[in-house]
């Protein structure tokens, strides 16, 4: 059978789609785990470890899976100082000395370029708006920049923050973080993060780059857990301390306030009559004694301390470390310009990934085979059924190829959109078959041309109906709308014309 231009176009589209999906075939032979994010303020980042690199060995031990990665690191006692960790990646060998585990997140090496959304890969998603304020587009973009900075500083790199709006014109911020829990999201964005350090009723300095030059992080010489013990009620505590470097203006203000304070003598030493009170979102989080030597002194370095408690020493250590990281982040980034309200918060476990995709695949194949059988019994021609199956599968491959090329994350609405697009395609193919088999005086070419006119009219109707879904529900149906539009467009301009030519070749 001589292939027409339309059939060749389908074949070429399939080849390019498969190339986009599979990428470099040599990547399939690699072993190890791929780095998905690296804390930019960590020792790992300083030693050249970057997102996208593949970890092949840790301390000379081969890494074949996520289980290997976790097992090796869990055996190291990071409560000790300057633990040596040798990480071999696809780029180089990195030697780390730190009292904490490498702040990196990893995943299995992907077998394809198809990117899965949080619905399938796991993580959390929050729909957020400013409390008691309608934000303009400019204000929303400014807010996104501040939130992105805070989450990046906190060590979250595998995230997506998008401005979206609903049909009523309300502006929202959609935050998606892979591997995070809803509790993590609530803690990270639920607080405005207004930090104030007061001496008496006077503000000495506030969080953010106006008053804070830098904050010590991931450096055992000026930040870390310095003491852990057991309290009288059998609970455990761990104290943390880190250095904060103030601007010259803030240091001068601190000196001016302390200049007039009296000195009190205690059993522990001589301290000023007032403490340095630390407030986070107007709540007192700690009170620090001010040594006599700081009276009226312009100093750009001060020490911030705090504590974490728990039922076990390990729990207290983790709480202290989390509290320290959060306080460091807020001191670096400052407060959010608005109090935020979480409109919708959800999560899905990554364990659904394999089972769900397998179920979808099996259900799709079963439905396709059922339709092919109906076509066979209706028209008594197995070639019609095979043509329908091949063009429908081709349509799915091309949709996935385009999604891989544009790096679109496939979530549940996107999967539903693919199903809807393929279903529309099958309906159009049945129209082609019915028109081709009509008992009329028209030629086969004219019949197929009439069928295509019907399909084209249906396409534009569907397209107009789908466009509002890009913004409906604050954009949460965007995945469904985009994949459906891609699917029906591919159908009209690639798979339906090819199917029409295949049917014409079969009939002739």
N, C-alpha and C positions, 0 to 999 in steps of 0.2 A: 504494500500500500504506500503510495507516494504521500509524503507528509506535506501539509500545507503550512503557510507562514504562521497561522494561528496556533497550530499544533507545535511547531518549532518554538514559538514564543513561550508556550507552556513548559516545554522541556528546558529551555534556557532559564526561565524563572525558577524551576525546580532545582536546577544545578546550583544557581547562585544562593538559593535559600538553604540548601543543604550545606554549602560552604559557610554561610553565616551562622548556622546552627552548630556545626561541628568544630569550626575554627581549625586550628593547627592539629592535625591528627597525631603528631608526636607528643602533644600534651597528655594524651590518653595513656602514654607509657610511663609518665612520671609518678613517683611515689612520694608520700609525705602529706603535709597539710598546708593549705594556703593561708597566709595572713590577711585577714579582712580589715583590721584596724590596729593602729598603734597610738598609744597616748603620746602626744607631742611633747609632753613635759617629763617623760620618763627616761630612765637610763637606756632602755631598749632603743628609743628613737635617737638618742645621742650617739649610740654605737652604730647607727646606720641601718637598723632594721626598719623596713618600710612595708606598707600595704602592697599586696600582690606578690611578694616574695614567697617562695615555698620552703618550709622548714623540712629538712631531710634527716637531721641528727640533733640530739641534745645530749651533751656530755658523752659523746661517742656512741650513743645508743641510737639505732635506726628508728625512724618515725614512719610508720605505715598507716596510722589512723589517728582519729581524735582520741581514742582510748589510750594509745601509746603516749601521746602528748600529755594528757592529764595524769597518767600513772607516773611518769618520770618526774614531773614537777611536784606532784603531791608528796613524793618521798623526801623532798628537800626541806630542811628546817629553816624557814625564813624569819623565825624569831631571833636568830643569831645575826650578827652584823657582817656585812660584806661577804655574802655567800657567792661563790664562783659558779657561774652558769655559762657553758659554752654552747652556743646555738649556731648550727651550720645551716645556711640557707642556699637558695639557688644563686645568690649573688656573692656571698663571702662567708667567712667564719667570724662570728661575733662573740667576744668575751665580755661578760657582764659581771660586775661586782656590786651587789645590792643586798639590802636587808628585806626585800620584798620580791614576790614573784614577778616575772616579766609582764608588764602591762600591755599585753597584746591579746587580740581575739583571733581565733583560727577557725577554719572550716575544712571540710573535705574538699579535695581538688575537684572542681566541677567537670563533669564529663561532656557537657555541652555549653554553648554560650547563652542558652535560654535562662533568663533571670527570673527567679520566683519572688513574688511579693511576700509580705509578712504573713498573709493568710496561709501560705504554704510552707515558707521557710522558718516561721516562728518569730516572735517578737511582740512589740506592743505598738498601738496606734492611738493617738489622742487628737481629738478635734477641740481646738482651744480658741477662746475669744477673750477680749479685754473685758474686765468686769465693769459694768455700769458705764460703758463708753463705746460709741460706734466709731471704729477706726477708719480713716481714709486709706487709700491704697499706699500712699507715702508713709503714713504712720505704721501700717502693717508691715511694710518692708523694713522699716527701721527696727521694729520689734523682732522680726525674724533674724536680723543681723545680731542683735543682742543675745537672743536665745541660742542661736548657733554658736556664738562665741562661748557662752557659758557651758553648753554641752560638750564642745570641743575641749575646753580647758579641763572639764571634769573627766575627760578620757573617753568620750563616746564619739567615734568617728564614723561608724557604720550607721548612718542615719539619713533621713530625708525630711526637710522642712519646706512646705509649699504654701503659698498664699492661695486661698480658694474663696469662692463666694457662692451664695445660693441665689435662687431666682428672685428672692425679695431684696437682693442687693446687700445683704449682711456679709461682712468680711470675717474670715476665720483663718486660723493657722493650723495646718495638718502636719503633725509630727509623727514620723514612723522611725522606730529604732529596732533594729534586729537584735535579738538576744536579750532584750530588756523585759522586765515584768511591769505590769501596771503600777505596782508599788514604786518601782524605780522612777517611772515617769511622774507620778504624783509628787514624789519628794524633790525631783529636779526642777519642776516647773510650777509646783503648787505654791511655793513661797516667792514673794516678790524679791526677797534678798536684800532688803534695805539694812545695811550694816552701819552702825554708829558706835564710836568709842567715846564715852563721856567721862569727864572728871567732874563730879558733882552734877550740876545742871548744864555745864558747858560742853559742847562737842569738840573733842580734840582732833578727830579725823573720821572720814567716812570711807566706805569701800569704793573701789574703782580707781582708774588711773589718775584722777585729779589729785588725790591725797596719797595714794599708794604707788610707789615706784616699781616694786617687785615683791614677790612672796616666795620664800624658800619652799621648794617642793622636790621630792625625789632626791634628796641630798641628806645623807645621814649625819653630816656635820652640823646642819642647822635646822633639821626637821625630822620628826619621828616619834615613836613611842619610847619613852625613857624610863617608865616604871610601871610594873604590874604587881598586884598583890590581892590579898583576900581581906574583905571587910569583916566587921564583927557579926553581921547577919549572914555570914557564909557566902555572900555573893562576891564576885570578883570585880576588880577595877583595873583600868589601864590609863595612865596619863599620857597626853601628847603635848608636844611643844614645837613651835616653828617660828622662824624669824620673819619679820615684816619690815620692809625698807620704805620709809616715808619720804615724801617730797620735802624740799627745803621749807616750803610754806607751812606744811603740816607740822614739821618738826619745830618750827619757830612758834607755832600756835601752842603746841604741847608745852614748850618752855615757858611761854607767857602765863599759861594757866597755873603751872606748878610753882612759879616764882613766889606766889603769895601764900602757898600752903605751909602749914606748920609741920614740924618733924616730931613723930611719936616714937618713943623707945619701947620695944617689946623684947620678950625673951629670945625671939628669932633674929632680932636686929632692929635697926632704925628705918622707919618707913614714913612716908608722907601721910598727912591726916586724912586724905581722901584716896579712894581707889580708882583704878581705871576700869569702868564698867562697860562691858561689851553687850550691845543690844542687836539682836537680829529680828527684823520685822517687829520692832518695839517690844520684844521680849528679852529680858535679861538672860544671857547664856553663860556669863562668867564675870567675876570680879577679880582684878589683879592688883596686888600690892605694888606700890611704886617706891622703889628704893630711894634712900636719902640722896644718893649720888646723882639722881636725875632731876633734882630740884633746880628749876630755872635753866637746865642744860639743854642746848639744842642738839638733839641726837636723831639721826635718820634711821636708826635700827632699834626696834623693840622686839620683845618676845611675847607671843600669844600662846596660852596654854589652855588645856581643857581635859576632859576625861570621858571615858566610855565604860559602861558597866554591863555585866551579864551574869548568867548563872554558872558559866564556866570561864576559865581563863581565855580560851580561844574565842569565845563569843565576845568577851569584854575587849579583847584585842581588835577584833573585826569592827565592833561598834566605834571604838576610839579612832581607828583608821578612817572609817567612813565619815565620822564627824569632822575629823581634821581635813579630809579632802574637800568636803562640802564647804567648810568655812574658808579654806584657801581659795576655792573657786569663786566664792562670793566676794572675797576681798580683792581678787584680781579683776573680776568682771563688773563689780558694782551691782546696783539694784536694777531690776527690770523697770522700764518706764511706766508700766501699768500692772495692776494686779490682774492675774489671769484666772479665768474660769474654764474648767474642763467640761465641755459640753457632752462629749462622748469619749469613752475610754474602753478599749477592748484588746484582747490578745487571743492568740491561737497557738497551740502547741505544735512544734515542728514534727512531732511523731505522726501528725496527720498527713505529712507530705507524701510518703510512699503509698500508704493505703488509699488516700484520696485519689492520687493520680492514676493508680492502677485501676481503681473502681471506675473512674471517668473513662479511661481508655477502653476497658472491657465493655462498659455500657455503650460507648460510641460505636465500637466495632459491631456489637450485637444489633444496635439500631440500624447501622448501615447494611449489614447482611440481611436483616429483615426487610428493609426497603428494596434491596436488590432482588430478593425472592419474590416480592410482590410484583416488581417490574417484569421479572421472568414469566410469572404465571399470567400476567396481563398481556404481554406482547409476544410470548413464546420465542424469545430470542435472547440467548445467554450473552451475546455480544453487547446488547444494550445494558445489561446488568453490570458486566465487567467495566464498561465505559463509565457508568455512573460511579462505581466504587473507586476507580482509578482517579477520576477528576475530583471527587470529594476528598480523597486522601491527599491529593496534590494541593488542594485548596488549604487544608490544615497545615501542610508543610510550608507553603508559601507565607501563610500568616505568621507561623512561628519564626520563619526566616526574617521577615520584616521586623518582628518584635525583638529578635536578637540583634539585628543591625542597628536599630534605634535605641537599644538597651532599655526597652520597656519591661518593667516588672509585671509579670503575670500573677494576678491575684484571683480570688474567686469570681468577682464580677467579670474579669477579663476572660476566664475560662467559659463563663456563661455566654459571653459575647461570641467566642469562637463557635460554640455549639449553635447559637442563634444564626450566625453567618452561614455555617455549613447547612443547617436546616433550610434556610432560605434558598441556598444553592440547589439543594435536592428538589425543592418545589419548582424552581425554574427549569431544572433538567426534565422534570416530568412534563412541564408545559411544552418543552421542545419535542419530546417524544410524542405527546398527544397531537401536536400540530403536524408532525411529520407523518403520522399514521392516519390523518384525516382523509376520508374518501371524498375528495374534491377534484375539480378540473385544474387546480393550480399546480404548478410545478413544485418539486421538492425544495428548490432554492427559494421560491416565493413563500412557501409554507414556513420555512425556517426563518426567513426574514420577518414574517408576521409575528412569529413566536418571540423573536428578539425584541421587537417593538413593545410587546407586552411586558417582557422582562425589564426593559429599560424604563418603562413607566413605573413599574413596581419599585425599581431601584431608587429613583428620585423621590418617590413617596416615602420610602423607608428612611432615606437620607435626611429629609426634612423633619421627620418624626424623631430621629435620633439626636439631632443637634442640641435640643434643649437639655438632654440628659448629661451633656458635658458639664453643666452647671447645677443641675437638679440635685437636691440633697447635699448641698455644699460641696459638690464635685465628687462625692463618694461613689457615684455611678459612672465616673469618667472612664474607668477601665472597660466596663461593659460597652459604652458608647464607642470608644476608639476601636476596640477589636472587632465589633460588629460592623462599623463603617469600613474598616480595612477589609474584612471578609467579603462584604457585598460588593465592594469596589473591585477587588481581585476577581470576584465571580463574573461581574459584568464585562470587564476588559480583558480577562485572561482565560479563566476556566470555562465560562459559558460559550464564548466563541470557539474554543478548542473542542468542547463537547459537541457543539453544533456541526463542526467539520467532521468529527469522528462519526457521528450519526449519518451524515451525508455520504461519507465513504462506505459505511456499512450498507446503506440502502442502495447505493449505486452498484 
